[in-house]
Amino acid sequence: MQRVSTAVALHARGSSGAVLAAFFTLTYVGLGVPAIAAGLLVTYQGLSTAVVEFSLVAAVTCLIALALNMIRRSNDATG
């Protein structure tokens, strides 16, 4: 929540509601889309296949996020 507070503080007072609305919308989408995708995978491919595929996608997504974070931090450190 510290980053949300920082984002709200960086914007004009009149747009703090818009910043929070965008945050909660993205959070809702970020939680809803994987749940719907998992439900569809289970429906069409069965539980065991869906768990394996969903786990692989989640692991790859985490590795991409880690790599992007490491790149951003190295760019911040070098100036």
N, C-alpha and C positions, 0 to 999 in steps of 0.2 A: 504494500500500500504506500510505501514511501515514494515510489516512482510515480504513482498516481497523484499523490500530493504535490510532487515536484512539477508534474505536467500541468496540473490545475494552477499552480502558482505562477508558472511561466506565461500563461495566457491572460488576456484581459479579464477583468471581473465579470463582464457580461457573457463571456463564453465558457465559464467554468461548468455550467450545466451541460453544454454541448460536449465538453471533454469527458465528463463523467458518463454521459449517454453513449459516447463512442466506445469508451472502455467497457461498459457493461454489455453493449451490443456485441463487441468482438469476443468478450468472454462467453457470452451465450452461444455464439456461433462456434467458438472453439470447443465448447463442451458438447454442443448438440450435433454437429456434423459427424464426429467420430462415433457417437452413440447410434445415430441413424445408419451410418455405414456398417457398423458391427451388426446391427439388427438385420440389415439386408444381406450381409455375408452369411449369417447364420441361416436365414430363410432359404437362400438359394444354394448354399454349398455345404451346409451341415456345420455342427458346432466345432468339431475338431479341426477341420480345414479352416474355418473362419478364425479360430483362435491363433493358429499358426500364421496365417496371412496378416491378421491384424497386429500381431506381435512383431512381425518383420517390418511392417510399415511404421509402427511406432518406434522401433529401434533405429531404422534408417532416418526417420525424422529427427530423433534425438541426436544422432551423430551429425547431421547437417547443422542443427542448431548449435551444437558444441563447436564445430568447425567455424561457423560464422562468428560466434562469440570470441573464439581465440583470435581470429583475424581482426576483429574490431578492437580487441584489447591490445594486440601488438601494434596496430595503427595508432591507437591512443598513446601508447608508451613511446613511440618514436616521434610523435609530434604531429 
